[in-house]
Amino acid sequence: MRALSRRVDLKSGGYLVIDQTEALTTIDVNTGGFVGARNFDDTIFKTNLEAAGALARQLRLRNLGGIVIADFIDMTREDHQQAVLAELRKQLARDRTRTTVSGFTQLGLVEMTRKRTRESLAHMLCQPCPTCEGRGQVKTARSVCYDILREILREARQFAPKEFRVVASASVVEMLLDEESVHLAGLSEFIGRPISLSAEPGMNPEQYDIVLL
């Protein structure tokens, strides 16, 4: 759904990147492929002007509330900054929900607050990813392999089973059998116990179990 997309393309070739967290929403403005103006200052200015209108529309469309930080492209001219602020306030004036806008900070950011009226569109239509738990990232297979090796070592110091069996996703098992096979064999020799592997199709990349046999 375009209304939930992290990236919002502008007609000029620039785009917005919208990231929503529990604490605040950040909106980053980028020029993208827009190079049609006579000079780079004009390109930046025109992109920021267009972005101001798009930003205001996205706040209404997504019903984003609370603290909003807009990172416009840096402008060297004061009159350009004021014109972008004026355009932003003009577009926000169409919003029935009260929004307060500050000027540019020393870092070139525009801070604003928009009254929360109900849950945002993303919160109403989406739920946190069960794999990454809302972080937006998952560990690499190699990182999970190292977690497994450390966990086996900890378990071996407390228990003395006949065998350790690792149940993990196919990508992690493949990594342990291939690129990390030397480390796996070395650990098995060090603890004096065999380590077997079992791929579980239903597991996500970060999940694993260590079964003591």
Secondary structure as UniProt FT lines:
FT   HELIX           2..4
FT   STRAND          7..9
FT   TURN            11..12
FT   STRAND          15..20
FT   STRAND          24..30
FT   TURN            32..33
FT   HELIX           40..62
FT   STRAND          66..71
FT   HELIX           78..92
FT   TURN            93..94
FT   STRAND          99..104
FT   TURN            106..107
FT   STRAND          109..114
FT   HELIX           121..125
FT   TURN            130..134
FT   HELIX           141..158
FT   STRAND          164..168
FT   HELIX           170..177
FT   TURN            178..180
FT   HELIX           181..191
FT   STRAND          195..199
FT   TURN            201..202
FT   TURN            205..206
FT   STRAND          208..212
//
